[in-house]
Amino acid sequence: MAEYHSQNKARLISEIRRRFEAEYVTDKSDKYDPRDVERLQQDDNWVESYLSWRHNLIDETLKMLDESFQWRKEMAVNDLTESSIPRWLLEIGGIYLHGYDKEGNKLFWIRVKYHVKDHKTILDKKKLIAFWLERYAKRENGKPVTVMFDLSETGINSIDMDFVRFIINCFKVYYPKYLSKMVIFDMPWIMNAAFKIVKTWLGPEAVSLLKFTSKNDIQDYVSVEYLPPHMGGTDPFKYSYPPLVDDDFQTPLCENGPIASEDETSSKEDIESDGKETLETISNEEQTPLLKKINLPESTSKAEEHEKVDSKMKAFKKPLSVFKGPLLHISPAEELYFGSTESGEKKTLIVLTNVTKNIVAFKVRTTAPEKYRVKPSNSSCDPGASVDIVVSPHGGLTVSAQDRFLIMAAEMEQSSGTGPAELTQFWKEVPRSKVMEHRLRCHIVESSKPTTLTLKDNAFNVSDKTSEDLYLQLNRLLESNRKLEDQVQRCIWFQQLLLSLAVLLLAFVISFFYLLYS
């Protein structure tokens, strides 16, 4: 069955490409950016995102591609850069990416209170939306975002239905399948009518993605660590520019990792216990002294260290999925699988393979530096060689689906050294345009037999019954959610009715006393 679906999908993608070229591109090539047309012929995932959003209907998909490609050329999406956006718009902090929801989706914040309806600036604001979405799409191909519409402290001047409609169209037409959900926080009752209109723009399929929340229930979707204080959260993040808010990947131990004494003690315990690796998310500057603390011989060569790691990695499950980058092949391709406490397999492995003719420097970053030990976190890989990176939770902290890892890599010149000092200097000088980046999500395997791909296993060990049970549970949850939303809407309507009656009663009383004493 799976093979049939795969073949059918490939056939539909091929037909989309053929017909779009024949019916839309021929004699009208100036309508589109040639880079988009070329990408359509090469990127299966991109074509599939449009196709699946239109339920595999070819004619509808072609119309959607035509509209999307014309918009991309009109907005010059492929050429949007930081310098394309007015500096004041970046400084104000009304639109940015930061944090993750409980499902591990990136949060796309829209702070409505910073938006004032103004026809002179609306185009720049639309470009800012397009800039962030395109930037995210290039980095996280196909991974959805959760839009956080923060309506707290919002007044009537901030209501701009044209701007809201543009955002809706971005996810409905221009970036299909990128919307996980749209969380509306603290919506004033005066905007209820406006969002009824928004629902008609979304269409029946996407209406269920709207989540109206308050301070009492927003934690159903986003945990407190990624919510600002005014939403009842504990996130200390404060927007500032420059630089651009990035993906919050960090490594420095001195800033927010475990304290030195805990780190040293834990390292010694790991060294003494049956060959367990000590794994650190450390800064380049601290790497040399930390190695001295755990008494690794300075004379040990890199080859010997790799041999030691290799001997201890035999028991690890080696993932088979591979991301094939221009400098490194990275395995696994998308997700790091961590075993549960019951399974006893807490550590996981990242395998990097150098596919160039030069030495490649690499470093590992994570969104949760206090949780993980990574070894090596900052090193190099010889031409044609592979490096095993071991990742394990630290200090009893639990793995979360919201956590992310970033692999950064860049080619080094043959004459460059690969010691800690040389690597530190190299990363200071290398142009960002020459740095390859790849992101990995975290996944927790709850069963005693993890679903990780191993050298002996070629498929996930999830039974059909388990999948069916999960599907039924999901349907029940969705149905309960719909009923709850209906109840909330009735309550809101009732509150508005009471407010209207109160206003009418007040007007009647004022009129009565006015007539009485006039």
N, C-alpha and C positions, 0 to 999 in steps of 0.2 A: 504493500500500500504506500509506504513512504517513498519507494522508488518511483511509483507511478506519479505521485504528487510532484516529485522532483523533476521528472521528465516533462510533465505538463507545464510546470512553472518555466522551465527552460524554453519550451515551445512558445509560450505566451510572450516571454521577454524578447525572443527572436522576432516574433511577429510585430511587436511594438516598435522595435528598431527599424524593421524593414518599412513599415507603413509610415512612420514618422519621417523617415528620410525621403520616401517617395511623395507623400501627400503634403508635408509641411515645410521641409527644408528646400527641396528643389525649387529653383527660381525665386525663393524668398529667404535666402540665407542671411540677408541683412537684418532680419527680424530678431535673430538670436545671437548670443555670444558664441563664437566658434568653440570656445573651451567647454561650454555646456553641451554642445552637440557632440563633441569628441568624447566627453565623459559618459554621455548616454550610451555610446557604443561600447564602452569598456567596463563600466561599473554596473555589475548585475544587481548589487544591493540597492543602488539608487533607483534603477528601473522598477525593481520589486516594491520599493516603498510607495511609489505612485500607483502601481498595479494593484497592490493589496488594499490601498485606501479606497480604490474604486471597485472593490470586490471582483477583481479579475475581468472586468468589462473593458475590452480593448478600446472601443470608441470613446468611452468616458475618460479613460486614461490618456488617450491622445489629446483630448480637449484640455485636460488638466495640465499636461506637459506644455502645450502651446501657451496657455495662460501664464504658467509658472516661468517658462523660459523668457517670455516677453518682459515680465516683471523683473527678472534677474538682469536683463540687459538695461532696462530703463533705470534701475537703481544702481547699475554698475557693481553688482554684488561681488563679483570676482576680484574687483580692484579696491574694495573697501578696506581701509586700514585705519589705524588709530588717528593718523593725521587727517583723515577724511571727516572726522567728527569735531565740531567746535569744542575747544578746551573747557569752556564753562559748563557744557552739557555733561562732560565726563566728570568734572569736579563736583557737581551737585549730588551725585549718587542716587539718582532716581531709578536707574536700570543697571543691573549687574548680575553676575553669577556667583553664588556662594552657598556652600553647604549641600546637604543631601536629605531627602525624605526617608521615611522608614523602609521604603522598598529599594533604597540605594540610588534613586534618580536625582540628578543635579537639580538644585533649586534656582529658578530664574526669577529674580526679585523685580517687581515693578512697584515702587513706592509712589502711589498716586498723589500724595500730598505735595510732591515736588513738581507736579505737572500742572501747568496753567494753559488753558486753551488759547492758542495764538497761531493764526494762520501763517505768520512770518517764520515761525520756528518748527512747524509741524513736519516739514520735509527732513530736517536734521534729526528730529526725534525718531522718525521712521527709519532713517539710515542707521541710527544707533541700535534699534531693535534688530535690523538686518545684520549689522556688524557682529553683534553678540551671537546671534543664531548661526550665522555662517562660520564664525570662529569655532563655536562649539561643534557644529556638524562636521567640520574638517578634522577635529581632534577625536570626537566620539561618534564615529560613523554609525548611525542607526540607533543610538541609545537615547531614550526619551528624556525629557525634562519635565519638572513640575513647576508650573507658573504660580508664583505667589503674588496675588493682587492684594497688596497691603493698603486698605482703605482707611486706616486709622488717621484721625485728625484731618480728614478730607472735607473740603467745603464744596459749595455749588460751582465755584470757578474751576474746579478740577475735572468736572464732568465733560468729557470730550468723546462723543460717540464715534466720531470719525477715526480717532486714534485707537479706540477699543476695537472697532471693526477691522482696522489694519492688522492688529495683533491676532485677532481671530483668523483672518485670512492667511496669515503667515503659517499657522499650524494646519489650516484646512486645505490650503492649496500649495503654498510655496515650500513648506517643510512637513510633508505628510508623515505620519507615524512618529513624530517627535514629541507629541503631547501625551504625557502620562495622565495628568489631571490639572485642573485649574482651581487652586484654593483661594477663595474669596474671604478675606479676613476683615471683620468688624465693619460690615457694610451698613451705612446709615439708611434708615427706613425710606428716606427721600429718594434713594437710588433704586428702590425695588422695581419701579416701572421701567427704568433704563435697562436693568438686567433681564427683564422679561423679553425685551427686544434682542438682547444679546443671545438668549436661548434660541431665538428663531434663526439667527445667523449661524450658530453652531450646527444646527440640524439635529434630528432625533438621535442619531448614533452618538454624537459627542456631548449631548446634554448631560448624560450620566457622569461625565468627567468634571462637571462643575461641583465644587464642594464649598458650601457656605458655612463659615466657621466663626467662632468667637474665641475669646481667651479660655473658655471652659472646655472646648473640644478640639482645638487645633492640634493638640498633641496626639490625636488619633492618626494624624498624617505625618507630622514632623516631631522628632524627639526634642527635648528641652535643650540639648547641646547645640542644636542648629537654629534655635529660635531666639530672637532678641528679647531683652527684658520686658518691653512693652507688650509682648505676646505671652509672657509668663515663662520665658526661657532663660537660659544661663549663658548664651553665646556672647563672649566679650568682644566679638568682631565689631569694629567701627570702620565704615567705609572711608577711604581717603584716596586721592589721586594727585600726582602719579605715585607708583606705577599702576597699571591696570590690575584689577583684582583677578588673580589667576585661580588655579584649582586647589590652592591651600596645601600644596605638597611641601613637606618640611623634613629636615633631618637633624638640625642641631640639638645635641644632647643638653647643652647648657641653657637652652631657652625653655623647652617644655618637655624634656624627656625625664627619665628617672634620675634621682640625685646620684652623685658620684659614688657615695658609700654603698648604696643599694646596688648600683650597677657592678661595682667591684666584687661585692660579696656574692651576687648572683653569678657572676662570671666564674669565680673560683669554684662554686658549687657545680656549675655545668661542666667545668674541666674535669672535676674529680668523679663525676657520675657517668659511668660506662660510656665514655666517648661522646657525650652530648656536646654539640657545637655552641659556642658563645656567639650571639648574634647582636650586633649593635647598629642602631641608626645614629651615626655620629657625624659630626662635621669634619671637613677635611683637616682643619687645624688641630683637632683633638685625636685624630687617628693614631699618630705616632706615640704620644704618651700613653694612650690606652693600651696599646700593644705591649708597652713596657710593664704596665701594671699587672697584666695577666701572664707575664713572664714568658712570652713567646720569644725564642731566640732570634736576635736580629740577623743572624747569619743565615737563617732559613731562607732558601730560595723560593721564588714563586712556584716553580715546578714542583718542589717538594710539598709545599702547602696544598697545591691542587691534588697531588697524589693522596695526601692525608684525607682531604675532603672526599675524594673519589671512593676511598676505602670505607668511609663512614656513610656514604650515600647509597650503598648497595641495597640497604633495607628500605630506602625511600621509594615511593611510587613516582615514576617519571611520566609526566604528562605527554600525550601524543599530539595534541593540537598545537599548531605552529603559526605564529605571525611572521610573515616573511618581509622584513624591512630592508631598506637599501644597504644598511650597515650590519645589522644583526638579525638573525632569526631568533625569535623569542618564543619559548614554550613554557607554560601554556599560552594560547593566543589571547584569551579574554579574561578568564577567571582563575583565581587561586583557590584551591579547595582545601579547607581546613577541617580536620576531624573534630567531632564533638568530644566532650569530656569522657563520655562512655566509651568511645572508640579508642581513646588513648593515642590517637595520631594527630597531634596538634601542629606539628611542623609541616611545612610544604616546601616545594622546590621550584625555582625558576632556572631554566637552562638558557644561556646565551651562547650563540654560535656566530663567530666572526666570518662574514662572507666576503670580506674585502681583502686586498693585498697589503693593507697597512694595519698597524696596531690601532685598535679602537678603545678609547677610554669610555667608561660607563660609570654611572652612579644611580643609586636607587633613592627615591623619595617616597614619602607616605603622608596621607592626611591625618594619621594618628600616630605620631612618633613616640608617644608615651606607651603605646601598646605593643610594639613589635621590636624584635631584634633581627637584624639583617646582616648576613656575612657572606661575601664581602659587600659593603654598601658603596664603596668607591674604589675602583680598581681599573684594570685594563685587560684586554683580551688579544692574544697574538693572532696573526692571520691564519684562518682555517681552524683555529682552536675553539674549544667550548669551555665555558665557566659555569659551575653550579652555584647558585645563590640560595642559601637556606634562610627561610623566613619562619619565625615562631613567635607566638604571643609571649609577652613579658609580664612577670609578676602576677600571674593569675588573672590578668585582664582578659575579657572575652572578645572574640572576633565579631565584627559587625559587618553586615552587608553594605553599610554606608561607607566603610573604609576603602581607600583606593591606594594603588601603588603606581608610581611613575618611573619608567626606565628612560634615562637620558643617555645618548651615545653620540660620540663624534670621533672622526678619524684624526690620528696624530701623525706628525711627520716622523720619518724614520730616525732622525737625529734626536728626537725628544726622549727624555728619560721618563720612567714610569713610577718613580718613587712618590711618596706622599707630597713632598714639596713641589715636584714637577707637575703632578696632577692638579694641585691647588692652583698653580700659576696658569696651567693650561685652561682650566674652566673659567678663569677670570678673563682670559683673552679671546677664547673661541667665539666667533660671531654666532648669534642665535640662529641665523639662517642655515648654519651647517650642523645644527644639533638635531638628531633624530629623537623623537619622543613617542613613547607608547604607554598606554594606561591599562591597568589590570584591576578588575573588581575582586572582591572577596566573597566567597561562598562557603557556608557551613554545612557539612554533611552530618545529619543527625543520626542516621542509621549506623548499626555496627559494621555494615559493609558499605563503606563510602562509595559515592557514585563517581569518584575520580577515575579518569582514564589511566590505566596502568599499562606496562609493557605486555601484560598477559591479557588485559581486558580491552576489547575494542568497542565497547558500547556502555552506556549507562545502565546500571542494574536497578532500574525502577520498574516495578510491575505495573501491568495494565490496571489491576485492581486499585493500587495506590493512586494512580493518576485519576481514575474515575472517582474515587473518594474525595480527592482534593478538588476536582471539578465540581462535585455536588456541594461540597462545603463552600466553595467560592460563590456558587450560585445563590446559596442560602444567605451568605453575607451580603451579596449585592442586593437581594430582595429586601433584606432587613434594612439596608441602608436607604433604599428607595422609600420604604414605608416611613422611616425616620425623617427623611427629607420632606415628605408630604406633610407629616405632622408639624414640622418646623414651619413650613410655609403657611399652614393653617393658623398657627400661633401668631406668626407675623401679620397675617391678614387680620386676625382678630384684634391684635394690638393697634393696628392702623385704624380699624373701625372705632375702637374705644377712643383713640386720640381725636378722630374726626368728630365724634359725638361730644367729647369734652370741649372742643373748640366751638362747636355750635351752641352748646349750653352756656359757655362763657359769653359768647356774642349776644345770646338771648338775655342773659342777666344784665349785661352792660346796657343793652337797648332799653330794657325795662326800667332801670334806674334813671336812665337819661330822660325817658318820657315822664317818669314820675316827678322829677324835680325841675323839668323845663317849664 
